Amino acid sequence: MGLNDSSPGAMRNGRGLSDQWAESVVVRPRTTERHITVHKRLVLGFALSILTLIIVTAVAVVLSVRFEECGGRDRDGVTGESGSRGSGGSAKLNGSRGERTGERGDEETVQPWRNSRLPGSVRPRHYDLRLAVYMDNFTFSGEVSIELECINATRFIVLHTDRLEVRWPSGAGGRPANRPGGGAMRIHRHFPYPANQMYVVVLHREMKPMRVYRLNVSFDAAIEDELLGFFRSSYTLQRERRYLAVTQFSPIHARKAFPCFDEPIYKATFTLTLRHDPQYTSLSNMPVESSSLSDEDGWVTNRFARTPRMSTYYLAWAVCNFTYRETQTDSGVTIRLYARPDAISSGEGDYALHITKRLLGFYQDYFKVQYSLPKLDLLAVPKHPYAAMENWGLSVFVEQKILLDAEVSSSSYQMELTMVVVHEICHQWFGDLVTPVWWEDVWLKEGFAHFFEYVGTDFLFPKWNMEKQRFLTDVLHEVMLLDGLSSSHPISQEVEQATDINRVFDWIAYKKVSDYLLSHMYSNAARDDLWNKLTQAMRSEGRDIDIRGMMDRWTLQMGYPVVTISKNQSEQLPTHYITVSQEHFLYGQEVRTNNSLQWQVPLTVAVGNASRVCSESLIWINNKTETHRIGQMDDKTWLLGNINQTGYFRVNYDLQNWKLLIQQLHTNPQIISIGNRAGLIDDAFNLARAGYLPQGVPLQLIGYLPEETSFLPWHAASRALYQLDKLLDRTDEYSLFSDYVLKQVASRYHQMGWPTNGPGNEGNVLQASYQTEELQRELIMLACSFGNKQCHRQAVAYISDWISSNKNRIPPNIRDIVYCTGVSLMDEDVWEFIWMKFHSSNAVSEKKILLEALTCSDNIFLLNRLLNLSLTSDLVPEQDVIDVIIHVGRNPQGRNLAWKYFREKWDILNARYGEALFMNSKLIGGVTEFLNTDRELNELKEFIQSSGVGAGPALPRALEIVEGNVRWHRLHRRQFYQWLRKPPNPGLG
């Protein structure tokens, strides 16, 4: 789910242009943001995927209003009041009397199907699910036998179905509710209740508590051409179109594939049997237990072993004609990677297979809990609504997130792929083994998995320095951008991802999780279960701290605080006292009216001077304003808060302290740690954007960057500068900004140079120089994006050489930058050349950056052609259509085009992606985040009014972001450009 952006180069009629031509071009390349947003999948997955999972369930009823709220007729056309005795036929989803059944009979005074949650009177213990899959017409039929335990006496069995034609098994005689060993229970009637995607079975007699019953149901359905439930996909091999079908049940889509209790708390075991054409292979969570061929039609029937107890949304199966490679862990777990035959034969799955083997062993040792299944399959599919899905024993990945061609894949691509695999393997414990009770606590699996992306990747490649550094810029900083909006959400994953809120808790949060896992394995857990375990762990260490009381402030409130630290100005107190205040951080000044939110903040504060950090203290902030005693200070000492950014909040200072910190960075930046240098940059830019600081403070702060030799502060600066680029790239004085950026970049860019592409250096990130490579790439991206002429000439030369020799000698790590630069600066022939290479390439990573490069053109005709081709043909993969629209919108020349296209095609786009709310949110946010004029704001408001529901929280969030963009222009743009027009001076403002 990564979003990338790229830059520009130069050519005419297939021949390289002269240096003079390149220097005279008045073209500003597109912001690439390839590295800046290479982890946007991680971050937005971190910040948006979980919000979406929570919200998807919360709005399930709203989304279903398109169906009539009724459930009156059973499959025979007999109304609910009359009962149902027959067999055969299909359940109608548009009856008219089911919701009025309470008018007749004592048993109908209670109508549990009207609630959005299942009633809980019965719970499933085991599903025996048998399916026949017809790939020739994309349908399937099935029978499910559900073993039920009655909890409270009831005559109702309420479960979930969606888009299924329900029918009772032949010969059931209207008695599909059986008591094992005790005869059949007669059914009074049965009916669907589409408003809540439920199906209701009303019995003649009550079921008794503590007894076990069996419900048998048959059904038919289509294998949909969408991305949820049991859906189909395709690929081309040797010019032949081949099809496959795979499941995606999270969060609430198992009900599209079989009748079930589709809430995470209803864990059960599953036995699955799949019958299909023998040319296909079938996979599921467990290994095949038995297989047989039919003498009648030659079809194969695979019966899979019984699963452990798990939630419905982790059940998975696939029917495909893929091949595989396999390995085995030391403990005997078989790992296979299934993919297209050509991808397997070329070794594109070998890297993911190798690191998965290492990760299983690492997590088993780390968590002190063994992996629970005998096998783990990794399935690479051509399209999927998410980067991956962690189904227990059968994890499904979109191809771009698991297949790697070492010859052409960049280090950024390899790092992103690695972290996706690390994330999904972690879920085999946090999520699969221990599952949240309900979606409000979904962070219990996603928060851990996202944090362990960095722990696990650190284990695989310690030189990447992921856990201690990249977590700050790629997760924490991005999440705080979203959580600083008034449309943020309490109990949100953004807040919970700050598991390192205080360094005291580091070792507890991820070293003592085995107790939490062992206590809840094969079961469900809520957030209080984790708080209790952490409190017990603290007490065992002699610390009596109420973890729940502290964390409820962070999990049950939206957003986060900005903590302001000031040297004490009072003459009554000595100079070793400071004043500390907290308030809710929000980007919109006009919406900062509710200042009632408070947090319990663990604040670390250091006192330093020009040569050293003198002392460090831990302060707990509980009130709006407090005074605290720390080390001795004078006029030349500075304060630094939130050491190494272990707390989830921003820090502001009085202007004199900002001045001292900036002087320190300009004279001797190494005194301040790498993490804090990155944190100061991120805080300063965001505080200024929100109006807490004068606009010149962050600009003066980054004036030290020519002396910065570490990647992380450059990475933080790039992210902040690209945020400003979105606001400024269409303003008349834009060159003031771009020139200032190039001034900071120039010396370090020329010193680092460009990568070579010699033997053995094809994007190999395993080497010790990884951090150097990343910094080099960051500087090239900044230089080309903001218009460095030498950078343009080098990109043009690379593209020209490729076209003339038909040999791609561009180093993989910078191909996305060079491709986009070339398309932007050069003529239509280059666009056609890249388009041709996009279709001929078989490497998924290469296809991705080639497609994104096509969006960098200045030619409106070509951009419009690409938009139309992406949506109306099969030339562009379905999951890439969203990226095409977003990237055209990132291009200043294509912004109006993409925004107009999005609105005109909204009905088509919403029909295709609407139910996959994460994809819809990604599209809406990506297209609107660059809008910043009053006209565009009014257009967005009109669109929201006319489009209706269906986009979850994405449209309100988009509106707030655009309102913030417009507000920044009104309140701060003038001051921003005033500072750039005057030479920097020691003062701030």
C-alpha positions, 0 to 999 in steps of 0.5 A: 500500500505504499504511495510513491512519487518521483521526479524529472530528466530530458530528451527529444526524438529519442536522442539525448539533449545538450547540457545547455538545453537541460540548463535552460529548461524552466521545469520544476520536477515533481516531488518524488517522495519515493523515499519519504513515502516508501513506508507510507504503506506502513505508516498509513497502514499503521494510522489508517488501516486500524482506524478503518477496521474499527470504523468498518464495523461501526458503520456496518448498519449504515452501509447496509441501508441500500437493502430494505430492512426486512426479512419476511419471507423464507425460501418457499415464499411462505411468510415468517408468521406461517413457519417453513416446512419445505426444502429447496429453493433460495432465501430471498433477501428482499422480504417485507415482513421479517422485521414485523414478526414481533407482532405475533407470538410470545417468542417474537417479543424479543428481536435480537437480529435488530441489534448490530451485534450478535445476541450471544445466546449461542456460540459456535464450537466447530464448523464443518465446511464443505465447498465445491468451487467452479472456476469456469463460471466463478461460482461456488456452493457449500454446506456448513454444519455448525456445532453450537453450544447454548449459553442462554435458553433461546429459540433464536439462532442468529448468525451472519450471511451476506450475498449468499443464497441460503437453502436447507440441505436436501432431506432436512425436512425443516429440521436443521437444528439437531441435538447430537444424540438427541433428535432434531429440533423443528424449525418454526421459520427462518429468514434473512435480515439484510439490514444487519447482514444476519440470518435468523432461525426460529425454533419451535422449542427453546434450546437449553443452556449447556447443551450442544446442537448442530445447525446444517445449512446449504448455500450458493454464491458467486466468486466476486470480481472484487477484493473482499469475501471469496474473490477472483483474480487473474494473471497472464502466463505465456499469453494465456489468461489464468484465474485464481480465487482467494479469500479476504475475510477481515474484518467482516467478510467471512459472511460472504463465503459461508453462514457464520458467527462473524465477530472476533470473539466467537472463536471456533475450530474449522474443518474445511473440504474443497472440491474443484477441477484437478488442474488447480491446487487448493490451500487453506490454513491447515495441511491437506489431511486427505485427498481423493479423485472422483471417478465420475468427473475426475475432480479432486476433493481435499480435506484439510486438517482441523484448525485450532480455535480461531476467529472467522476472519482468519479462516482462509482458502485459495484455489489456484494453479500456482507453483511453490518453493519450500523450506523448513525450520529447525522445529519442523515447520514447513514454509512454502511460498506459492506464486505464479510459475514464472515468478517461482522459477525466476526465484522472486520468492526466495528472499521472502522465504528465507527471511520467513524461516529466520523470523519464525525462529526469532519470534518463538525465542523472543515471545517464548511461545511456539508457532502453533501450526505445522505449516505456514504458506505465503501466497502471492496474489496479483491483486489484494485490498491490503499489502497482506493479510495474516491468515493463520497458516496461509498469509496472503500478500499482494505480489508487490509486497513479497516478490523480489527481483534482486536485479532491478529492485531498489533497497527501499523496495526491499526494505518495504517488502521486508517489513511487510513480511515481518509484520505478517509473521508477527501476527501469527502470535498477535492476532492469530493466537491472541485476538482482540475481543472487538475492533475497538481494541484492534491495536492489540494486534496491529499495534504490536505487529507494527512495532515489531516490524522494527524489532524484527527487521532489526534482528534480520539486518542490524545495520539498518538501525530500524528500531532505534531510528527509522521508527521515529520518522516512518511511524511516529512522525507520520502518525502524529500528522494524522492524530493532530487533526480534530477528526482523529479518533479515541482508542485509535491505533495512532495513539496506541502505537506509542508503546514506547511512551516512556523508556521505563516501560520499553522492556516491559512492553515487548520483553514480557509479552510472553505472559500475555500471550500464554494467558490468552492463547487461542482466545480473545483479549481486551486492552485491560488484559494487557494493562493488568499484565503490565501492572503485574510485571511492574509490581514484580519489579517493585514498582506500584504503578497503575498502568490502566489509569495512565494509559486510559488517558492515551487510549480513551482520548483523541490526539496527543499533547504539546508540552511547552517548556520554559525557563522560569522567569520568576524572581521568586524562584531560583534558575534551576526551576522550569515551567511546563504546560500541556495542551491538546495539539491541533493543526487548526487554530480555529478549532482549538477551543476545547482545552479540557483534555489532559494526559499523564505525560512522562517527560524527559528533560536534558540541560546542555550547553555548547560542549556537552549535555549536563544532566537529564531528568524524568518529570511526570506531568499531570496538570495543565501547568506545573513548575519543576526543579531540574539542574542549574541553568544560566543564559547559555544553557538550553533545555531539550525535552522528550529525549530520543522521542520516547514519548508520544507528544510534541515539545515546544520551548520559549523563543530564547530556548529555540534560539539556543538550540538552533545555535547549537545545531549550527555550531556543533550538532553532534552534541544533540543525538541523531534521534533528537535532531530529527525530532527537533526538525519534525516538531519545529515544522509542525508547530509552525504549521499549526501556528504555535511558532513563527514560520522562520524558526524551522527554516532557520533550524534546517540551515545547519543541514549542510553539516548534517552527515546522518540520514535520519535528520535529512529524512525528517527534513525531507518529509517536512519540506515535501509537506510545504511543497504541497502548499507552495508549488503553485504560488508565484513566489515558489522559487524563493522556497525551492532555492532555499531548499537547494541551498541546504542540499547542494553541498552534501549532494555534490559530496555524496554523488551518484551511486555506481551500478557495478557487479554485485551492487544491484540494490544489495541492502545487506552491505554495511553502507546501507545508511550511506546509500539511503542518505545518497538517495535522499539527497538525489531525490531532493536535488532533482525534485527541487530543480538542481540542474546537474541532477537533471542532466544526470537523469537525462543522460541515464534515460538517453543511454537506456533508449539508445543502447536498450540496456538499463544501466540506471542503478536500481536504488534511484530508478524511480527518481530518474524515470520520473525526472526523464518523463517530466523533462523529456518529450512524448517519445520518452513517455511512450518508451516508459509505457512500452517498458511497463507492459513488457517488464515482468518484475513487479517492483519495476512495473510499479515505478514505471507506472508511477513515472508515467504520471510525472509528465507535463503533457495534459493529454498524456495524463488524461490518457493514462487516467482513462486507460487505468480505469477503463481497460485491463492494461493497468492492474486493478489495485494500481488504479488508485495509485495512478490517480493519486500520483497524477494529483501529486503532479502540479500540472495534473492536479486539477485533472486528477481532482476533476477525474476523481469527482466525475468517476466517483460512482465507478470508483466507489462501486469498485473500492467502496466496501474496502474502506481502506482503499477508498480512504487512501484514494480520497486522502491522496487526491485531496491532500494537495488541494489548498485554494478557496475554490478547491475547498468549495468544490470539496464541500460541494462534492461531499454534499452530493456524494452521500455516505460510503467513504467512512471517515475519509471525507471529513478528514479530507475536508479538515486537511484542505481547510487547514491548507487554506487556513495556512495560506491565509494566516502564514504564507505571507510571513513564510515568504517574508522570512525567505526574502530577507537574509537569515539573522540570529533572531527568530520570527 
